[in-house]
Amino acid sequence: MKYFATATAALAMAATTALAAPEKYTLDASHSQIMFSYDHLGFSTTYNMFSGFNGEIMFDEQDPAASSVTVSMPVKSMFTGWEERFEHFMGDDFFGATEDDMITFTSTAIEVTGEDTAMITGDLTMNDVTRSVTLDAKLNKADMHPMAGKPWLGFDATTTLLRSDFDLGMFAPHVSDEVDVVISIEAMLDE
């Protein structure tokens, strides 16, 4: 009887562990954006964005700190709203971008700071430079998507980067070295 009770307890723990494993969510490219802005000579704030990028979240609902995030986007998927600015960013003053150049982020640690907030630290690679950055993130919603009929996640996050950290500091400090980044993403459970 003692053996049976021990075996049953072990099976129950194994089942609980299996249920608590992180689940893979794929970014919804149509509802995920990264906006970045900077001060232009003190006259205005200039806004640009990335959208339509790829990524995944390994989400552990029971232990969010055990979750992870990976995102990648082509440099040339940047949207500036003005073709001349886009061409300048892609040129030698900044990215010198080719079709294959990517910006990537891979999380290395997640510190849960509240019921629905966390600091996500990770390696950001841009312009062939990798730096550790921290995102101040908030889980907006984890629920069934009313139209897709499957589990869905929504997050917002912010951070501030220095262009010069990525060898993109042309015209600083007149054009601000600091770039404010605002991220809003949705992700769907892989089935």
C-alpha positions, -999 to +999 in steps of 0.1 A: +000+000+000+029+023+009+044+017-026+011+025-043+007+058-024+043+068-033+038+059-070+004+078-071+021+109-056+049+107-081+025+103-110+004+133-098+035+154-095+046+144-130+012+153-144+013+187-127+048+193-140+037+184-175+007+207-174+029+236-162+054+234-190+058+265-211+036+267-242+046+281-275+029+312-288+036+326-322+035+364-328+005+377-347+023+398-373-008+417-382-012+431-346+024+435-334+043+467-338+075+483-325+074+521-325+106+541-319+110+579-316+137+605-311+141+642-307+150+659-339+171+690-332+147+701-304+121+710-330+100+678-332+097+642-322+101+618-351+083+585-351+090+553-371+080+517-367+084+480-375+055+457-381+049+423-397+078+407-379+083+371-366+088+358-331+076+334-305+069+334-268+074+303-247+048+312-220+048+295-186+015+307-170+024+290-136+060+304-135+062+335-158+099+339-149+105+306-168+091+321-200+111+333-230+108+356-260+126+356-294+119+381-321+135+389-355+128+414-382+145+426-414+161+460-410+144+469-443+110+463-429+113+497-411+085+521-419+093+558-417+064+574-436+089+593-457+109+575-484+139+599-482+143+592-444+140+554-450+167+556-477+189+576-453+185+551-425+193+522-449+224+541-462+260+542-450+253+569-424+233+544-404+226+507-412+242+502-446+215+476-448+212+447-472+181+426-478+194+399-454+202+422-424+181+414-393+174+429-359+169+402-333+160+400-296+164+369-274+154+370-238+180+359-212+161+366-180+126+376-168+120+392-134+084+392-124+076+426-108+038+424-102+007+404-110+009+413-147+043+431-151+079+420-156+113+432-166+125+412-196+163+413-202+177+400-234+203+403-261+194+428-288+214+425-320+213+454-344+238+467-370+261+437-362+263+448-325+248+428-296+239+446-263+219+436-233+186+456-230+158+454-205+121+458-215+095+470-190+067+447-199+030+443-191+007+414-199-025+431-212-046+400-216-043+362-217-076+348-229-094+330-257-095+350-289-132+356-297-127+351-335-098+326-337-112+304-309-079+297-293-057+310-265-041+344-272-017+368-254-012+405-256+018+425-242+030+460-241+066+470-233+089+500-233+126+507-232+151+534-241+182+527-263+212+547-272+218+548-309+256+551-304+256+517-285+248+501-319+271+523-341+241+543-353+250+576-335+253+599-366+244+635-358+242+629-320+237+648-298+218+672-321+195+644-331+191+626-298+212+596-291+183+583-269+156+564-287+123+557-270+109+523-279+072+512-275+062+477-282+028+462-285+024+425-296-002+398-298+006+361-299-014+329-306-010+295-291+006+270-315-016+240-320 
